[in-house]
Amino acid sequence: MTRKLRGRPSGSKNKPKPPIIITRDSANALRSHVIEVTDSCDIQESVSTFANRRQRGVCILSASGTVNNVNLRQHSAPSSVVTLHGRFKILFLSGSFLPPPSPHALGLTINLADG
């Protein structure tokens, strides 16, 4: 007397799927860029100009280098500006910029060290 097996037959699931081959970039594909901001240029303005020229959103993942004589503006009170004189090392820089007509199109967070 043979027993009837229950459930799925062996080998009926978890079969390997064929690989997906991408032959061209999508218009919405993520692309990495390196932007070098020259001396005496505003970091926020430089990245914002880059985003506007390309009509693309920009997400800053990291940054390195030093800055001199920094003007910091707080988003909640844009009229108040704090100026730090001297040379500072960038410890952390991140942010995002969206081209117009996006509301709240930019935001930048920076941590500096007196160096």
N, C-alpha and C positions, 0 to 999 in steps of 0.2 A: 504494500500500500504506500503510495507516494503522497506526501503532503504538498498542498498548494502554498507557494511562497506568497507572502504578503508584502505590500509596498512597491516601490519602484524597482524596476529591474536594474541590476548593477551596471554601472557605466552610462546611465541615462541622463545624468546631470553633471554639472561642472565641466562641460566640454570646453576645450580651449576655443576662444573666439579669434577670428582673423584680425590681424593688426590694422589699425586705422592709419592710412598714409595721407598726410596733408601735402597737397601739391602746390598750394599758393597761400600767401598770408591773407588773413581776413582783414577787412577795413578796420575792425575793432580790436585787432590783436594788440597785446601789450608789447611795447618796444622799450628797450633801455637806451638811455642817452647819458652822456657825460657833459655837464655844462661847467665851463670854467668862467667864473666871474672875475673880471679884471679889477685891478686896484682902483679905489675911489668910486666903485659902482655899487648901487643898492642891490642887495641879494633878492629881495622881494620883487623889486621892479624888473630885474633881469629875468627871473623865472616867469613872472607874469607876462612879460613881452614874448618870451619863447612860446608860452601856451597860446597866446592870442594870435601870433603869426601862423602857427600850425593848426589853429582851430581844434585843439585837442586838450583834454584834461591832463594835468601833470600831477604825479604823486612823488614826493621826495622821500626816498627811503633812507638815505644817509648823506652825510657831507663831512668833509674834513678840511682843515686849514686854520688860518688865523684871520681875525678881523681887527680893524683899528677904529677907534672913536665911533661907538655903536649908538644908534638912536633906536630905542625900544618903544613901541606903541602898544598899548593894551587894547584888545578888540572891544571890550565893553566901554572903554572911555578913550576913543580915538584922538581926542583933543589933548590928552595928557601924554607927554613924551618924556622919557627918561634918557639922558645922554650919559654914556659911560666913556670916559677918556682913557686912552692907553691901548695896549695890544692885548687881545684875548684869544684864547684857543677855543675852537668850536668842539664841544664835547658831544653834542647831540643836536641834530637839525632834522626836522621832518615837517611835512605839510602837504597841502594839496591846493591846486589852482585849477579853476574851470573857466573856459572862455565865456564871454558874454553870450547870451543874456542870463546866465545862471545867477540866482540870488545867493548871497554869501559865497562869492566865488573864490575867496582865497583864505587861507589860514596857514600860519607858520609858527612853529614852536622851536625855540632855540635854548640850549643850555651852554653857558660860557664859563671858562675858567681863567682867572687872572694868571698870566703866565710869565 
